[in-house]
Amino acid sequence: MKKRVAILISGGGSNMEALLRDMARDHPAAPVLVLANSPDAGGLAKAAARGVATASVDHRPYKGDRARFEAALNEKLEQAAPDIICLAGFMRILTPGFIARWQGKMLNIHPSILPLFRGLHTHQRALEAGMAVHGCTVHEVTGELDGGPILGQAVMPVQAGDTPETLAKRLLPLEHQLYPMVLRRFAVGDSKKVSIFA
Ligand code: GAR
């Protein structure tokens, strides 16, 4: 039986699309839900166009009450009964309770070579640190922000004159290669790490 995958997004969802595109081929997993924290997330229409069920829980009315926002999120997730949850540009911090519920089943893609540059503004920070390489990481989600076990990484050179924008633009296609490769392995319990050198 195929593994059931829910994908959580906040924005355009290009990583989500890469995952959906790959799952449309011969694949050990299938998408059951794309869930956004805003009804305006551009990725929702892209998922719907591919025939995938979509839902959103707007975080704004829950301002200051993360637990209640997550309860609403969880209700949608429990209905979809995913075996795997992929965070794909999901920009809300999750509480330990939510993470514990899905621990061992939840993956995230982060735009840096973890454990370097956890959190935000990773491209800017890689440049400020004078890095010669930059990259992205897919990891399991644990209670530590951007800190769970690393499942795969893609690495590319930093070039003279790079800006946060040029780094982001060159990195995104690598993210789109890495995440589907990791999901394929994760779905069959293959713990061999993925490495991509661009
Ligand atoms: C991606 O670059 C992803 O790595 C990053 O947000 C972007 C989402 O793009 N995620 C994070 O920064 C998580 N902390 P997408 O919506 O086009 O996939």
py3Dmol code that shows the C-alpha trace and the ligand (Angstrom):
import py3Dmol

protein = """\
ATOM      1  CA  MET A   1       0.000   0.000   0.000  1.00  0.00           C
ATOM      2  CA  LYS A   2       1.244   3.469  -0.854  1.00  0.00           C
ATOM      3  CA  LYS A   3       2.240   5.759   1.985  1.00  0.00           C
ATOM      4  CA  ARG A   4      -0.144   8.682   2.457  1.00  0.00           C
ATOM      5  CA  VAL A   5       1.571  12.081   2.254  1.00  0.00           C
ATOM      6  CA  ALA A   6       0.303  15.455   3.485  1.00  0.00           C
ATOM      7  CA  ILE A   7       2.239  18.559   2.449  1.00  0.00           C
ATOM      8  CA  LEU A   8       2.148  21.769   4.485  1.00  0.00           C
ATOM      9  CA  ILE A   9       2.868  25.030   2.677  1.00  0.00           C
ATOM     10  CA  SER A  10       2.751  28.779   3.283  1.00  0.00           C
ATOM     11  CA  GLY A  11       3.451  30.241  -0.135  1.00  0.00           C
ATOM     12  CA  GLY A  12       4.022  29.456  -3.784  1.00  0.00           C
ATOM     13  CA  GLY A  13       4.691  25.818  -3.108  1.00  0.00           C
ATOM     14  CA  SER A  14       7.379  25.094  -5.676  1.00  0.00           C
ATOM     15  CA  ASN A  15       8.819  22.343  -3.462  1.00  0.00           C
ATOM     16  CA  MET A  16       5.315  20.958  -3.026  1.00  0.00           C
ATOM     17  CA  GLU A  17       4.965  20.876  -6.821  1.00  0.00           C
ATOM     18  CA  ALA A  18       8.243  19.016  -7.146  1.00  0.00           C
ATOM     19  CA  LEU A  19       6.977  16.432  -4.663  1.00  0.00           C
ATOM     20  CA  LEU A  20       3.604  16.125  -6.429  1.00  0.00           C
ATOM     21  CA  ARG A  21       5.290  15.826  -9.826  1.00  0.00           C
ATOM     22  CA  ASP A  22       7.436  12.985  -8.572  1.00  0.00           C
ATOM     23  CA  MET A  23       4.565  11.207  -6.817  1.00  0.00           C
ATOM     24  CA  ALA A  24       2.613  11.295 -10.090  1.00  0.00           C
ATOM     25  CA  ARG A  25       5.150   8.787 -11.410  1.00  0.00           C
ATOM     26  CA  ASP A  26       5.724   5.261 -10.169  1.00  0.00           C
ATOM     27  CA  HIS A  27       6.176   6.013  -6.457  1.00  0.00           C
ATOM     28  CA  PRO A  28       5.824   4.374  -3.032  1.00  0.00           C
ATOM     29  CA  ALA A  29       3.737   7.304  -1.742  1.00  0.00           C
ATOM     30  CA  ALA A  30       0.714   9.325  -2.813  1.00  0.00           C
ATOM     31  CA  PRO A  31      -0.443  12.819  -1.842  1.00  0.00           C
ATOM     32  CA  VAL A  32      -3.636  12.946   0.239  1.00  0.00           C
ATOM     33  CA  LEU A  33      -3.686  16.600   1.287  1.00  0.00           C
ATOM     34  CA  VAL A  34      -1.989  19.944   0.692  1.00  0.00           C
ATOM     35  CA  LEU A  35      -2.629  22.160   3.691  1.00  0.00           C
ATOM     36  CA  ALA A  36      -1.739  25.864   3.959  1.00  0.00           C
ATOM     37  CA  ASN A  37      -1.757  28.341   6.824  1.00  0.00           C
ATOM     38  CA  SER A  38      -3.396  30.910   4.567  1.00  0.00           C
ATOM     39  CA  PRO A  39      -6.183  30.581   2.011  1.00  0.00           C
ATOM     40  CA  ASP A  40      -4.073  32.894  -0.202  1.00  0.00           C
ATOM     41  CA  ALA A  41      -1.116  30.502  -0.467  1.00  0.00           C
ATOM     42  CA  GLY A  42      -0.385  30.263  -4.189  1.00  0.00           C
ATOM     43  CA  GLY A  43       0.426  26.578  -3.930  1.00  0.00           C
ATOM     44  CA  LEU A  44      -3.174  25.628  -3.122  1.00  0.00           C
ATOM     45  CA  ALA A  45      -4.380  26.285  -6.669  1.00  0.00           C
ATOM     46  CA  LYS A  46      -1.403  24.393  -8.099  1.00  0.00           C
ATOM     47  CA  ALA A  47      -2.221  21.361  -5.949  1.00  0.00           C
ATOM     48  CA  ALA A  48      -5.916  21.523  -6.843  1.00  0.00           C
ATOM     49  CA  ALA A  49      -4.988  21.708 -10.532  1.00  0.00           C
ATOM     50  CA  ARG A  50      -3.178  18.408 -10.043  1.00  0.00           C
ATOM     51  CA  GLY A  51      -6.284  16.882  -8.474  1.00  0.00           C
ATOM     52  CA  VAL A  52      -4.917  16.838  -4.928  1.00  0.00           C
ATOM     53  CA  ALA A  53      -7.215  17.651  -1.996  1.00  0.00           C
ATOM     54  CA  THR A  54      -6.447  21.034  -0.434  1.00  0.00           C
ATOM     55  CA  ALA A  55      -7.367  22.825   2.773  1.00  0.00           C
ATOM     56  CA  SER A  56      -6.242  25.853   4.712  1.00  0.00           C
ATOM     57  CA  VAL A  57      -6.277  27.022   8.310  1.00  0.00           C
ATOM     58  CA  ASP A  58      -5.648  30.758   8.419  1.00  0.00           C
ATOM     59  CA  HIS A  59      -3.275  31.391  11.314  1.00  0.00           C
ATOM     60  CA  ARG A  60      -4.242  35.048  11.638  1.00  0.00           C
ATOM     61  CA  PRO A  61      -7.463  34.685  13.666  1.00  0.00           C
ATOM     62  CA  TYR A  62      -5.474  32.546  16.129  1.00  0.00           C
ATOM     63  CA  LYS A  63      -2.909  35.255  16.848  1.00  0.00           C
ATOM     64  CA  GLY A  64      -1.320  34.598  20.235  1.00  0.00           C
ATOM     65  CA  ASP A  65      -2.898  31.146  20.544  1.00  0.00           C
ATOM     66  CA  ARG A  66      -0.612  28.768  18.711  1.00  0.00           C
ATOM     67  CA  ALA A  67      -2.097  25.734  20.450  1.00  0.00           C
ATOM     68  CA  ARG A  68      -5.568  26.459  19.110  1.00  0.00           C
ATOM     69  CA  PHE A  69      -4.211  27.097  15.592  1.00  0.00           C
ATOM     70  CA  GLU A  70      -2.427  23.778  15.711  1.00  0.00           C
ATOM     71  CA  ALA A  71      -5.523  21.998  17.000  1.00  0.00           C
ATOM     72  CA  ALA A  72      -7.364  23.224  13.893  1.00  0.00           C
ATOM     73  CA  LEU A  73      -4.443  22.184  11.701  1.00  0.00           C
ATOM     74  CA  ASN A  74      -4.345  18.805  13.365  1.00  0.00           C
ATOM     75  CA  GLU A  75      -8.041  18.221  12.813  1.00  0.00           C
ATOM     76  CA  LYS A  76      -7.516  18.533   9.039  1.00  0.00           C
ATOM     77  CA  LEU A  77      -4.460  16.320   9.215  1.00  0.00           C
ATOM     78  CA  GLU A  78      -6.124  13.596  11.285  1.00  0.00           C
ATOM     79  CA  GLN A  79      -8.947  13.475   8.719  1.00  0.00           C
ATOM     80  CA  ALA A  80      -6.397  12.888   5.974  1.00  0.00           C
ATOM     81  CA  ALA A  81      -4.559  10.288   8.088  1.00  0.00           C
ATOM     82  CA  PRO A  82      -1.108  10.808   6.569  1.00  0.00           C
ATOM     83  CA  ASP A  83       1.778   8.400   7.124  1.00  0.00           C
ATOM     84  CA  ILE A  84       4.214  11.183   6.242  1.00  0.00           C
ATOM     85  CA  ILE A  85       3.980  14.968   6.547  1.00  0.00           C
ATOM     86  CA  CYS A  86       6.257  17.120   4.368  1.00  0.00           C
ATOM     87  CA  LEU A  87       6.779  20.706   5.454  1.00  0.00           C
ATOM     88  CA  ALA A  88       7.522  22.542   2.205  1.00  0.00           C
ATOM     89  CA  GLY A  89       8.090  26.231   2.838  1.00  0.00           C
ATOM     90  CA  PHE A  90       5.757  26.079   5.844  1.00  0.00           C
ATOM     91  CA  MET A  91       6.701  29.214   7.739  1.00  0.00           C
ATOM     92  CA  ARG A  92       4.977  28.711  11.106  1.00  0.00           C
ATOM     93  CA  ILE A  93       6.897  27.480  14.113  1.00  0.00           C
ATOM     94  CA  LEU A  94       5.294  24.322  15.491  1.00  0.00           C
ATOM     95  CA  THR A  95       4.947  23.588  19.209  1.00  0.00           C
ATOM     96  CA  PRO A  96       6.491  20.539  20.879  1.00  0.00           C
ATOM     97  CA  GLY A  97       3.036  18.987  21.322  1.00  0.00           C
ATOM     98  CA  PHE A  98       2.257  19.100  17.606  1.00  0.00           C
ATOM     99  CA  ILE A  99       5.701  17.816  16.705  1.00  0.00           C
ATOM    100  CA  ALA A 100       5.445  14.964  19.208  1.00  0.00           C
ATOM    101  CA  ARG A 101       2.159  13.851  17.613  1.00  0.00           C
ATOM    102  CA  TRP A 102       3.886  13.428  14.230  1.00  0.00           C
ATOM    103  CA  GLN A 103       7.461  12.739  15.299  1.00  0.00           C
ATOM    104  CA  GLY A 104       9.231  10.247  13.075  1.00  0.00           C
ATOM    105  CA  LYS A 105       6.766  11.010  10.286  1.00  0.00           C
ATOM    106  CA  MET A 106       7.461  14.686   9.590  1.00  0.00           C
ATOM    107  CA  LEU A 107      10.100  16.053   7.189  1.00  0.00           C
ATOM    108  CA  ASN A 108      11.201  19.614   6.443  1.00  0.00           C
ATOM    109  CA  ILE A 109      13.308  21.299   3.795  1.00  0.00           C
ATOM    110  CA  HIS A 110      15.544  24.100   4.997  1.00  0.00           C
ATOM    111  CA  PRO A 111      17.571  26.414   2.729  1.00  0.00           C
ATOM    112  CA  SER A 112      20.994  25.975   4.332  1.00  0.00           C
ATOM    113  CA  ILE A 113      23.597  23.326   5.005  1.00  0.00           C
ATOM    114  CA  LEU A 114      22.371  22.386   8.463  1.00  0.00           C
ATOM    115  CA  PRO A 115      23.403  22.603  11.230  1.00  0.00           C
ATOM    116  CA  LEU A 116      24.597  25.952   9.874  1.00  0.00           C
ATOM    117  CA  PHE A 117      22.096  28.808   9.675  1.00  0.00           C
ATOM    118  CA  ARG A 118      19.003  27.490  11.401  1.00  0.00           C
ATOM    119  CA  GLY A 119      16.029  29.848  11.237  1.00  0.00           C
ATOM    120  CA  LEU A 120      15.496  32.687   8.785  1.00  0.00           C
ATOM    121  CA  HIS A 121      17.568  34.719   6.261  1.00  0.00           C
ATOM    122  CA  THR A 122      19.822  31.773   5.473  1.00  0.00           C
ATOM    123  CA  HIS A 123      21.138  33.111   2.147  1.00  0.00           C
ATOM    124  CA  GLN A 124      22.104  36.459   3.651  1.00  0.00           C
ATOM    125  CA  ARG A 125      23.771  34.745   6.599  1.00  0.00           C
ATOM    126  CA  ALA A 126      25.730  32.346   4.363  1.00  0.00           C
ATOM    127  CA  LEU A 127      27.106  35.352   2.449  1.00  0.00           C
ATOM    128  CA  GLU A 128      27.923  37.246   5.650  1.00  0.00           C
ATOM    129  CA  ALA A 129      29.790  34.197   6.961  1.00  0.00           C
ATOM    130  CA  GLY A 130      31.915  34.163   3.810  1.00  0.00           C
ATOM    131  CA  MET A 131      30.853  30.647   2.865  1.00  0.00           C
ATOM    132  CA  ALA A 132      32.364  29.120  -0.274  1.00  0.00           C
ATOM    133  CA  VAL A 133      29.423  26.711  -0.516  1.00  0.00           C
ATOM    134  CA  HIS A 134      25.732  26.953   0.258  1.00  0.00           C
ATOM    135  CA  GLY A 135      22.930  24.467   0.059  1.00  0.00           C
ATOM    136  CA  CYS A 136      19.773  22.932   1.434  1.00  0.00           C
ATOM    137  CA  THR A 137      18.870  20.149   3.811  1.00  0.00           C
ATOM    138  CA  VAL A 138      15.940  17.792   4.238  1.00  0.00           C
ATOM    139  CA  HIS A 139      15.673  16.606   7.819  1.00  0.00           C
ATOM    140  CA  GLU A 140      13.297  14.924  10.176  1.00  0.00           C
ATOM    141  CA  VAL A 141      11.404  17.370  12.353  1.00  0.00           C
ATOM    142  CA  THR A 142      12.050  17.181  16.088  1.00  0.00           C
ATOM    143  CA  GLY A 143      11.451  19.609  18.931  1.00  0.00           C
ATOM    144  CA  GLU A 144      14.685  21.424  18.102  1.00  0.00           C
ATOM    145  CA  LEU A 145      14.168  24.113  15.415  1.00  0.00           C
ATOM    146  CA  ASP A 146      15.771  22.921  12.146  1.00  0.00           C
ATOM    147  CA  GLY A 147      17.626  20.406  14.282  1.00  0.00           C
ATOM    148  CA  GLY A 148      16.327  16.903  13.526  1.00  0.00           C
ATOM    149  CA  PRO A 149      18.270  14.059  11.882  1.00  0.00           C
ATOM    150  CA  ILE A 150      19.596  14.989   8.436  1.00  0.00           C
ATOM    151  CA  LEU A 151      18.201  12.834   5.606  1.00  0.00           C
ATOM    152  CA  GLY A 152      19.815  14.574   2.626  1.00  0.00           C
ATOM    153  CA  GLN A 153      21.691  17.650   1.499  1.00  0.00           C
ATOM    154  CA  ALA A 154      22.451  19.464  -1.740  1.00  0.00           C
ATOM    155  CA  VAL A 155      25.491  21.711  -1.971  1.00  0.00           C
ATOM    156  CA  MET A 156      26.536  24.318  -4.547  1.00  0.00           C
ATOM    157  CA  PRO A 157      29.378  26.847  -4.846  1.00  0.00           C
ATOM    158  CA  VAL A 158      28.903  30.460  -3.817  1.00  0.00           C
ATOM    159  CA  GLN A 159      30.008  32.643  -6.714  1.00  0.00           C
ATOM    160  CA  ALA A 160      31.613  36.081  -6.746  1.00  0.00           C
ATOM    161  CA  GLY A 161      28.899  38.730  -6.766  1.00  0.00           C
ATOM    162  CA  ASP A 162      26.222  36.444  -5.350  1.00  0.00           C
ATOM    163  CA  THR A 163      23.380  38.116  -3.476  1.00  0.00           C
ATOM    164  CA  PRO A 164      20.730  36.506  -1.260  1.00  0.00           C
ATOM    165  CA  GLU A 165      18.456  36.609  -4.313  1.00  0.00           C
ATOM    166  CA  THR A 166      20.858  34.904  -6.716  1.00  0.00           C
ATOM    167  CA  LEU A 167      21.633  32.238  -4.112  1.00  0.00           C
ATOM    168  CA  ALA A 168      17.940  31.583  -3.516  1.00  0.00           C
ATOM    169  CA  LYS A 169      17.305  31.358  -7.256  1.00  0.00           C
ATOM    170  CA  ARG A 170      20.145  28.894  -7.880  1.00  0.00           C
ATOM    171  CA  LEU A 171      19.314  26.842  -4.803  1.00  0.00           C
ATOM    172  CA  LEU A 172      15.622  26.308  -5.499  1.00  0.00           C
ATOM    173  CA  PRO A 173      16.124  23.829  -8.393  1.00  0.00           C
ATOM    174  CA  LEU A 174      18.413  21.831  -6.096  1.00  0.00           C
ATOM    175  CA  GLU A 175      15.694  21.802  -3.439  1.00  0.00           C
ATOM    176  CA  HIS A 176      13.353  20.440  -6.103  1.00  0.00           C
ATOM    177  CA  GLN A 177      15.787  17.588  -6.802  1.00  0.00           C
ATOM    178  CA  LEU A 178      16.624  16.833  -3.200  1.00  0.00           C
ATOM    179  CA  TYR A 179      13.209  16.709  -1.533  1.00  0.00           C
ATOM    180  CA  PRO A 180      11.657  14.149  -3.929  1.00  0.00           C
ATOM    181  CA  MET A 181      14.758  11.952  -3.687  1.00  0.00           C
ATOM    182  CA  VAL A 182      14.590  11.981   0.095  1.00  0.00           C
ATOM    183  CA  LEU A 183      10.842  11.340   0.171  1.00  0.00           C
ATOM    184  CA  ARG A 184      11.233   8.310  -2.090  1.00  0.00           C
ATOM    185  CA  ARG A 185      13.774   6.805   0.273  1.00  0.00           C
ATOM    186  CA  PHE A 186      11.914   7.790   3.440  1.00  0.00           C
ATOM    187  CA  ALA A 187       8.670   6.243   2.158  1.00  0.00           C
ATOM    188  CA  VAL A 188      10.317   2.824   1.910  1.00  0.00           C
ATOM    189  CA  GLY A 189      12.282   3.139   5.149  1.00  0.00           C
ATOM    190  CA  ASP A 190      15.641   3.551   3.376  1.00  0.00           C
ATOM    191  CA  SER A 191      17.791   5.585   5.771  1.00  0.00           C
ATOM    192  CA  LYS A 192      20.698   6.127   3.356  1.00  0.00           C
ATOM    193  CA  LYS A 193      21.341   9.851   3.183  1.00  0.00           C
ATOM    194  CA  VAL A 194      20.964  11.658  -0.144  1.00  0.00           C
ATOM    195  CA  SER A 195      23.815  13.924  -1.260  1.00  0.00           C
ATOM    196  CA  ILE A 196      23.799  16.170  -4.309  1.00  0.00           C
ATOM    197  CA  PHE A 197      26.760  18.258  -5.479  1.00  0.00           C
ATOM    198  CA  ALA A 198      25.999  20.949  -8.022  1.00  0.00           C
TER     199      ALA A 198
END
"""
ligand_1 = """\
18
GAR
C 12.153 27.200 0.094
O 13.347 27.808 -0.289
C 12.323 26.452 1.407
O 13.591 25.858 1.542
C 12.156 27.574 2.384
O 11.115 28.357 1.879
C 11.101 28.253 0.456
C 9.705 27.857 0.016
O 9.581 27.898 -1.362
N 11.858 27.069 3.683
C 12.219 27.660 4.817
O 12.824 28.710 4.861
C 11.814 26.918 6.071
N 12.355 27.546 7.244
P 8.386 27.125 -2.089
O 7.097 27.585 -1.414
O 8.468 27.602 -3.505
O 8.617 25.667 -1.939
"""
view = py3Dmol.view(width=600, height=400)
view.addModel(protein, "pdb")
view.setStyle({"model": 0}, {"cartoon": {"style": "trace"}})
view.addModel(ligand_1, "xyz")
view.setStyle({"model": 1}, {"stick": {}})
view.zoomTo()
view.show()
